[in-house]
Amino acid sequence: MGPIGRFAVVVDDDASVARAIARLLRSANITVDTFTTGTALLARMEAQPSYLPACVILDISMPEMDGLEVQRRLAGRAGAVIFITAHDLPETRDKALASGAIGYLRKPFNGRQLIELVRGTLM
């Protein structure tokens, strides 16, 4: 089973970062799940077709599959995408936003800004 209602998902290969973002969102009463790979998120969505996050927060740099590839594979299967990254390269930012991301935040990011972006997707 997964979360009931509209929820967010955090995908970051650094489990401590994923947990910290989840704690931040939960402190704002946002339901959230975490994954340490995009492959794990996609496998969950494949195995459970009703698992449809309203918002996916993706790290750009991850082993196996980077955030841009996860975004591409999520097209039409999940709600809004927000990227978080420690490496703010203009060409990556432009590609992410051109592909439909609603946000692109550099780590460390403003927690209130992330909460507001996520809340906007859950309305």
KAFEN-V316233 format. One record per helix or strand of 2 or more residues. SS is the DSSP state (@ for helix, = for strand). FROM is the first residue (numbers start at 1). TO is the last residue. If there is no record, write none. Layout:
# KAFEN-V316233
((SS/FROM/TO) (SS/FROM/TO))
This chain:
# KAFEN-V316233
((=/8/11) (@/15/27) (=/32/35) (@/38/47) (=/55/59) (@/67/74) (=/80/85) (@/90/98) (=/103/106) (@/111/122))
